[in-house]
């Protein structure tokens, strides 16, 4: 068992215990961060981290992350953003993060939950990314691909 501040980015964990005063705990519960729920660290710096819980991203300070005990969930694959997949890798869309026009544009292009996406090509500098989904090729900017949370799929 470890605390959320020491977790690896993109790995799914399950919240085992939150040792914090009640007022903050109730606020975290409203955000979906409760015992038994699954959480993933999406981004981290020295002072804070962004975690994905249920259908939202939450920014938390390190002091708070140290009070949330988690255990690794071994039955699921790693979660990461689409821009982190390499050429030839396939993943399933877990969630879309983006506001307004960006989210709507991605959904209009067929990027929705549970859709399988394969990275076909990367430009020489890594931007844009060509992916294949729903039987067609789609080119996305790296910034747009970062808004798509994926779960790796093993092709057999």
HELIX and SHEET records of a PDB file:
HELIX    1   1 UNK A    4  UNK A    6  5                                   3    
HELIX    2   2 UNK A   22  UNK A   31  1                                  10    
HELIX    3   3 UNK A   62  UNK A   65  1                                   4    
HELIX    4   4 UNK A   82  UNK A   84  5                                   3    
HELIX    5   5 UNK A  101  UNK A  108  1                                   8    
HELIX    6   6 UNK A  142  UNK A  145  1                                   4    
SHEET    1   A 6 UNK A   2  UNK A   3  0                                        
SHEET    2   A 6 UNK A  68  UNK A  72 -1                                        
SHEET    3   A 6 UNK A  12  UNK A  18 -1                                        
SHEET    4   A 6 UNK A  38  UNK A  44 -1                                        
SHEET    5   A 6 UNK A  48  UNK A  53 -1                                        
SHEET    6   A 6 UNK A  56  UNK A  61 -1                                        
SHEET    1   B 6 UNK A  79  UNK A  81  0                                        
SHEET    2   B 6 UNK A 148  UNK A 153 -1                                        
SHEET    3   B 6 UNK A  90  UNK A  96 -1                                        
SHEET    4   B 6 UNK A 116  UNK A 122 -1                                        
SHEET    5   B 6 UNK A 129  UNK A 133 -1                                        
SHEET    6   B 6 UNK A 136  UNK A 140 -1                                        
END                                                                             
